[in-house]
């Protein structure tokens, strides 16, 4: 097995080495600003990480061939863990007061595009720290798209085999090779980021604010350069820019490829895209009417505030322009439910995702019809294709494991001593990679800084498990996986 994993460790070493090179960006930025202590932390970390990644590449160099399912599991899980540990190094070595627990929590939250933070006083933090957090989320965003499109369909994780490119008809192939898919998606991802940064700049943001927020918006990550999140920039209309690009980032990037290849109508034919927009529209209208009836938003701002915060939580971005935790119990309950929705498969968004609810709904309808007509053969179809029983079982397996992990982690947080609201919403927001929770401590106006270290480790584990589609981690940790 060791020999078959040489290409895997080679790839992980390459990714760690590239991340090390990225550390020189905030290091040089802080050096130019005179923040020598932070600059030294990034430059030293960059040298160490690049050296270690390069050494692993040299030690494991071999011809990279097609990956077996076992190797694909090791690559995806191993790469995310290795990158998170490397990303935490400069945060710990800097003079920003982050111990290893906080540094790893912040790094994992960044790379998984969760957006939960233990940092306060962001407006006064060195530019290097702010841009590093944005870089982590930007890397994590493109990482999860490539993983979802290149590996999960092959492994059948959580029903993702429904989006297997190679099994489609020739006319529906996006691109024939995973490498070409990754390259094309990266170009689209970069183009969206650049366009978003320019749009932010036109609203009055500085160049640093524009680039940082563009990275975290397209990645649906939610890290900001201000403690007030996007609420600090609404006067220039930055929230409207964020709303637009959060919606775009929640759509399948494979659909963008099809549109560029002469099939623009593919976007509206996709069932999960239609389902996503229906949910967003209904939730936005509901909260618009709710807020319009209050004194705080009866001035015509209800639609703007409702649409932004609803889309931010449904897509798992986690930006906030208002403290929706103070809108009352009905709003708290609604936003708690929003955490478990997510966007489309093949996007940068997180959580359960639309297609799984659609598949589960179709399966329930078939079950009810079979109760009335036991001998009827009722196939389940999705996007014009029959859904195999293996994909159906995978979807329901995902639901079971996802909510089982949620229940266990919520119970652990409660046992650690957190109040009910914090425990339930903390487990939800970390596993669904959303960002802010509910309650005074971890709500949209709070941070995770005051949580006990044990609680932070539970949440850190949740963030990784959620981003890796839950089942992948369990398979990776299974003794049977390593037995053969």
PAVEX-779370 format. One line per 3 residues: number of its first residue (from 1); their letters; for each residue x, y, z of C-alpha. Coordinates in steps of 0.5 Angstrom, whole numbers, plus 2048, in hexadecimal, padded with zeros to 3 digits. Example, Ala and Ser with C-alpha at 12.3 -4.5 7.8 and 13.67 -1.06 7.14 Angstrom:
REM PAVEX-779370
1 = as = 819 7F7 810 ~ 81B 7FE 80E
***
This chain:
REM PAVEX-779370
1 = xxx = 800 800 800 ~ 806 805 801 ~ 808 805 7FA
4 = xxx = 801 806 7F8 ~ 801 80C 7FC ~ 807 80F 7FA
7 = xxx = 804 814 7F5 ~ 7FF 816 7FA ~ 804 818 7FF
10 = xxx = 808 81B 7F9 ~ 801 81F 7F7 ~ 801 821 7FF
13 = xxx = 808 824 7FF ~ 807 828 7F9 ~ 800 82B 7FC
16 = xxx = 804 82D 802 ~ 80A 830 7FF ~ 805 834 7FB
19 = xxx = 802 836 801 ~ 809 838 804 ~ 80A 83C 7FE
22 = xxx = 803 840 7FF ~ 806 842 806 ~ 80B 847 803
25 = xxx = 805 84B 801 ~ 803 84D 808 ~ 80A 84D 80A
28 = xxx = 80C 852 805 ~ 806 856 806 ~ 807 857 80D
31 = xxx = 80F 858 80C ~ 80D 85E 808 ~ 808 861 80D
34 = xxx = 80D 860 813 ~ 80A 85A 816 ~ 811 857 817
37 = xxx = 80E 852 81C ~ 808 84F 818 ~ 80D 84F 812
40 = xxx = 812 84B 815 ~ 80D 846 817 ~ 80A 845 810
43 = xxx = 811 845 80C ~ 814 840 811 ~ 80E 83C 810
46 = xxx = 80E 83D 809 ~ 815 83A 809 ~ 814 834 80D
49 = xxx = 80D 832 80A ~ 810 833 803 ~ 816 82F 805
52 = xxx = 812 829 808 ~ 80D 829 802 ~ 813 829 7FD
55 = xxx = 817 823 801 ~ 810 81F 801 ~ 810 820 7FA
58 = xxx = 817 81E 7F9 ~ 817 818 7FD ~ 810 815 7FA
61 = xxx = 811 817 7F3 ~ 80E 812 7EE ~ 80A 812 7E8
64 = xxx = 803 814 7EA ~ 7FE 80F 7E7 ~ 7F6 80F 7E8
67 = xxx = 7F4 80E 7EF ~ 7F1 808 7F3 ~ 7EB 80A 7F7
70 = xxx = 7EF 809 7FD ~ 7F5 80D 7FB ~ 7EF 813 7F9
73 = xxx = 7ED 812 800 ~ 7F4 813 803 ~ 7F5 819 7FF
76 = xxx = 7EF 81D 800 ~ 7EF 81C 808 ~ 7F7 81C 808
79 = xxx = 7F7 822 804 ~ 7F2 826 808 ~ 7F5 824 80F
82 = xxx = 7FC 826 80D ~ 7FA 82D 80A ~ 7F7 82F 810
85 = xxx = 7FD 82D 814 ~ 801 831 810 ~ 7FD 837 80F
88 = xxx = 7FC 837 817 ~ 804 838 818 ~ 805 83F 816
91 = xxx = 7FE 841 81A ~ 802 83E 820 ~ 809 841 81F
94 = xxx = 806 848 81E ~ 805 84D 824 ~ 7FE 84D 823
97 = xxx = 7FD 848 82A ~ 7FA 842 827 ~ 7FC 83B 82A
100 = xxx = 7FC 835 826 ~ 7F5 834 828 ~ 7F3 83A 825
103 = xxx = 7F7 83A 81F ~ 7F5 834 81D ~ 7EE 836 81E
106 = xxx = 7EF 83C 81A ~ 7F2 838 814 ~ 7ED 833 814
109 = xxx = 7E8 838 814 ~ 7EB 83B 80E ~ 7ED 835 80A
112 = xxx = 7E6 832 80B ~ 7E3 839 809 ~ 7DF 838 80F
115 = xxx = 7E1 840 812 ~ 7E0 83F 819 ~ 7E5 843 81C
118 = xxx = 7E9 844 823 ~ 7EC 84A 821 ~ 7E9 851 823
121 = xxx = 7EC 858 822 ~ 7EC 856 81A ~ 7EC 85E 818
124 = xxx = 7F3 85E 81C ~ 7F6 858 81A ~ 7FC 858 815
127 = xxx = 7FB 858 80E ~ 7FE 851 80D ~ 7FA 84D 812
130 = xxx = 7F4 850 80F ~ 7F6 84E 808 ~ 7F8 847 80A
133 = xxx = 7F2 846 80D ~ 7EF 848 806 ~ 7F4 843 802
136 = xxx = 7F2 83D 806 ~ 7EB 83E 805 ~ 7EC 83F 7FD
139 = xxx = 7F1 839 7FD ~ 7EB 835 801 ~ 7E6 837 7FC
142 = xxx = 7E9 835 7F6 ~ 7EC 82F 7FA ~ 7E5 82C 7FB
145 = xxx = 7E2 82D 7F4 ~ 7E8 829 7F1 ~ 7E7 824 7F6
148 = xxx = 7DF 824 7F5 ~ 7E0 823 7EE ~ 7E6 81F 7ED
151 = xxx = 7E6 81A 7F3 ~ 7DF 819 7F7 ~ 7DB 817 7F0
154 = xxx = 7E0 811 7F0 ~ 7E0 80F 7F7 ~ 7D8 810 7F7
157 = xxx = 7D8 814 7FD ~ 7D2 817 800 ~ 7CE 816 7F9
160 = xxx = 7D4 81A 7F5 ~ 7D4 814 7F0 ~ 7CE 818 7ED
163 = xxx = 7D3 81D 7EA ~ 7D8 818 7E7 ~ 7DB 81B 7E1
166 = xxx = 7DD 815 7DE ~ 7D7 811 7DE ~ 7D3 816 7DB
169 = xxx = 7D1 816 7D3 ~ 7D6 819 7CF ~ 7D2 81F 7CD
172 = xxx = 7D2 821 7D5 ~ 7D9 820 7D6 ~ 7DC 826 7D9
175 = xxx = 7E3 825 7D8 ~ 7E6 81E 7D7 ~ 7EC 81E 7DC
178 = xxx = 7EC 820 7E4 ~ 7F2 824 7E3 ~ 7EE 828 7DD
181 = xxx = 7E8 829 7E1 ~ 7EC 82C 7E7 ~ 7F0 830 7E2
184 = xxx = 7EA 833 7DF ~ 7E6 834 7E6 ~ 7EC 837 7E9
187 = xxx = 7EC 83D 7E3 ~ 7E5 83E 7E4 ~ 7E6 83E 7EC
190 = xxx = 7EB 843 7EB ~ 7E7 847 7E6 ~ 7E1 848 7EB
193 = xxx = 7E6 84A 7F0 ~ 7EA 84F 7EC ~ 7E3 852 7EA
196 = xxx = 7E0 852 7F1 ~ 7E6 856 7F3 ~ 7E5 85B 7EE
199 = xxx = 7DE 85C 7F0 ~ 7E0 85C 7F7 ~ 7E5 862 7F6
202 = xxx = 7E0 866 7F2 ~ 7DC 866 7F8 ~ 7E1 86A 7FC
205 = xxx = 7E5 864 7FF ~ 7ED 864 800 ~ 7F1 860 7FB
208 = xxx = 7F2 85B 801 ~ 7EB 85B 803 ~ 7E9 85A 7FC
211 = xxx = 7ED 854 7FB ~ 7EC 851 802 ~ 7E5 851 801
214 = xxx = 7E5 84F 7FA ~ 7E9 849 7FC ~ 7E4 847 802
217 = xxx = 7DE 848 7FE ~ 7DF 844 7F8 ~ 7E1 83F 7FD
220 = xxx = 7DB 840 801 ~ 7E0 840 807 ~ 7DE 846 80B
223 = xxx = 7E4 849 80E ~ 7E4 850 80E ~ 7E9 856 80F
226 = xxx = 7E4 859 814 ~ 7E1 857 81B ~ 7DB 859 818
229 = xxx = 7DB 855 812 ~ 7D8 857 80B ~ 7D4 85C 810
232 = xxx = 7DA 861 810 ~ 7D9 862 809 ~ 7D2 862 807
235 = xxx = 7D2 86A 806 ~ 7D6 869 7FF ~ 7D1 863 7FD
238 = xxx = 7D6 85D 7FE ~ 7D1 859 801 ~ 7CD 859 7FA
241 = xxx = 7D4 857 7F7 ~ 7D5 851 7FC ~ 7CE 84F 7FB
244 = xxx = 7CF 84E 7F4 ~ 7D5 84A 7F4 ~ 7D3 846 7FA
247 = xxx = 7CD 844 7F5 ~ 7D2 842 7F0 ~ 7D6 83F 7F4
250 = xxx = 7D1 83A 7F6 ~ 7CF 838 7EF ~ 7D3 831 7EC
253 = xxx = 7D9 833 7E9 ~ 7D8 82E 7E4 ~ 7D2 831 7E2
256 = xxx = 7D7 838 7E0 ~ 7DB 833 7DC ~ 7D5 831 7D8
259 = xxx = 7D3 838 7D7 ~ 7DA 83A 7D4 ~ 7DA 834 7D0
262 = xxx = 7D3 836 7CC ~ 7CE 834 7D1 ~ 7CB 83A 7D5
265 = xxx = 7C5 837 7D6 ~ 7C8 831 7DA ~ 7C7 836 7E0
268 = xxx = 7C0 836 7E1 ~ 7BF 82F 7DF ~ 7C3 82C 7E5
271 = xxx = 7BE 82A 7EA ~ 7C2 82C 7F0 ~ 7C3 833 7ED
274 = xxx = 7BC 834 7ED ~ 7BB 831 7F4 ~ 7C0 836 7F7
277 = xxx = 7BD 83C 7F4 ~ 7B6 83A 7F6 ~ 7B8 839 7FD
280 = xxx = 7BC 840 7FD ~ 7B6 843 7FA ~ 7B1 841 7FF
283 = xxx = 7B6 842 805 ~ 7B7 849 803 ~ 7B0 84B 802
286 = xxx = 7AE 848 809 ~ 7B3 84C 80D ~ 7B2 852 808
289 = xxx = 7AB 852 80B ~ 7AD 850 812 ~ 7B2 856 812
292 = xxx = 7AE 85B 80F ~ 7A9 85B 815 ~ 7AE 85D 81A
295 = xxx = 7B1 863 81C ~ 7B8 862 81A ~ 7B7 860 813
298 = xxx = 7B0 864 811 ~ 7B4 869 80D ~ 7B4 865 807
301 = xxx = 7BB 861 808 ~ 7B7 85B 80A ~ 7B8 858 803
304 = xxx = 7C0 859 803 ~ 7C1 857 80A ~ 7BD 851 809
307 = xxx = 7C0 84E 803 ~ 7C7 850 805 ~ 7C7 84C 80B
310 = xxx = 7C2 846 809 ~ 7C7 845 803 ~ 7CD 845 807
313 = xxx = 7CB 840 80C ~ 7C8 83B 807 ~ 7CE 83B 803
316 = xxx = 7D2 83B 809 ~ 7D6 841 807 ~ 7D5 844 80E
319 = xxx = 7D5 84C 80D ~ 7D1 850 811 ~ 7CE 857 810
322 = xxx = 7C9 856 816 ~ 7C9 852 81D ~ 7C3 84E 81B
325 = xxx = 7C4 84A 821 ~ 7C0 850 824 ~ 7BA 84F 820
328 = xxx = 7B7 84B 824 ~ 7B6 843 825 ~ 7B2 842 81F
331 = xxx = 7B8 845 81B ~ 7BD 841 81F ~ 7B9 83B 81D
334 = xxx = 7B9 83C 816 ~ 7C0 83E 816 ~ 7C2 838 819
337 = xxx = 7BE 834 814 ~ 7C2 838 80E ~ 7C9 835 811
340 = xxx = 7C7 82E 80E ~ 7C5 830 807 ~ 7CB 832 803
343 = xxx = 7CB 834 7FC ~ 7CD 82F 7F6 ~ 7D1 829 7F5
346 = xxx = 7D8 82B 7F1 ~ 7D8 832 7F4 ~ 7DC 835 7FA
349 = xxx = 7D6 835 7FF ~ 7D5 830 805 ~ 7D0 82C 809
352 = xxx = 7CB 827 806 ~ 7CA 82A 800 ~ 7C4 82B 7FB
355 = xxx = 7C4 824 7F7 ~ 7C4 820 7FD ~ 7BE 823 800
358 = xxx = 7BB 822 7F9 ~ 7BD 81B 7F8 ~ 7BA 819 7FF
361 = xxx = 7B4 81C 7FD ~ 7B3 818 7F7 ~ 7B4 812 7FB
364 = xxx = 7AF 814 800 ~ 7AA 815 7FB ~ 7AC 80E 7F8
367 = xxx = 7AB 80B 7FE ~ 7A4 80E 7FF ~ 7A2 80C 7F8
370 = xxx = 7A4 805 7FA ~ 7A0 805 800 ~ 79A 806 7FB
373 = xxx = 79C 802 7F5 ~ 7A1 7FC 7F8 ~ 7A2 7F9 7F1
376 = xxx = 7A4 7FF 7EE ~ 7AB 801 7EB ~ 7AC 808 7EC
379 = xxx = 7B3 80A 7EA ~ 7B7 810 7ED ~ 7B9 815 7E8
382 = xxx = 7BE 81B 7E9 ~ 7C0 820 7E4 ~ 7BD 81C 7DF
385 = xxx = 7C1 816 7E1 ~ 7BF 80F 7E5 ~ 7C2 80F 7EC
388 = xxx = 7C5 809 7EE ~ 7C4 805 7F4 ~ 7CB 806 7F6
391 = xxx = 7CA 80E 7F6 ~ 7C4 80E 7FA ~ 7C7 80A 7FF
394 = xxx = 7CD 80E 7FF ~ 7C8 814 800 ~ 7C4 811 806
397 = xxx = 7CB 80F 809 ~ 7CE 816 809 ~ 7C7 819 80C
400 = xxx = 7C8 813 812 ~ 7CF 815 813 ~ 7CF 81C 812
403 = xxx = 7CA 81D 818 ~ 7CD 818 81C ~ 7D3 81B 81C
406 = xxx = 7CF 822 81E ~ 7CC 81F 823 ~ 7D2 81C 826
409 = xxx = 7D6 822 826 ~ 7D0 826 829 ~ 7D0 822 82F
412 = xxx = 7D7 822 830 ~ 7D7 82A 82F ~ 7D1 82A 834
415 = xxx = 7D5 825 839 ~ 7DB 82A 839 ~ 7D7 82F 83C
418 = xxx = 7D4 833 836 ~ 7CD 836 836 ~ 7C7 832 832
421 = xxx = 7C7 838 82D ~ 7CF 838 82C ~ 7D0 831 82C
424 = xxx = 7CA 82F 827 ~ 7CC 835 822 ~ 7D3 834 823
427 = xxx = 7D3 82D 821 ~ 7CF 82F 81B ~ 7D3 834 818
430 = xxx = 7D9 831 819 ~ 7D7 82A 816 ~ 7D3 82E 810
433 = xxx = 7D9 833 80F ~ 7D5 839 810 ~ 7D9 83D 815
436 = xxx = 7D5 841 81A ~ 7D0 83E 81F ~ 7CA 840 823
439 = xxx = 7CB 843 82A ~ 7CE 849 82D ~ 7D5 845 82D
442 = xxx = 7D6 842 826 ~ 7D0 846 823 ~ 7D1 84B 81D
445 = xxx = 7D4 850 822 ~ 7D8 84C 826 ~ 7DE 847 825
448 = xxx = 7E1 840 827 ~ 7E6 843 82B ~ 7E3 842 832
451 = xxx = 7E2 83B 831 ~ 7E6 835 835 ~ 7EB 832 831
454 = xxx = 7E8 82B 831 ~ 7E2 82E 82E ~ 7E6 832 828
457 = xxx = 7E9 82B 827 ~ 7E2 828 826 ~ 7E0 82D 821
460 = xxx = 7E7 82D 81E ~ 7E6 825 81C ~ 7DF 827 81A
463 = xxx = 7E1 82C 815 ~ 7E6 827 812 ~ 7E0 821 812
466 = xxx = 7DB 826 80F ~ 7E0 828 809 ~ 7E2 821 808
469 = xxx = 7DB 81F 807 ~ 7DA 81B 80D ~ 7DB 814 80A
472 = xxx = 7E2 815 808 ~ 7E5 816 80F ~ 7E1 810 811
475 = xxx = 7E3 80C 80C ~ 7EB 80E 80D ~ 7EA 80D 814
478 = xxx = 7E7 806 813 ~ 7EC 800 815 ~ 7EA 7FC 80F
481 = xxx = 7EC 802 80B ~ 7F3 801 80C ~ 7F3 7F9 80D
484 = x = 7F3 7F7 806
***
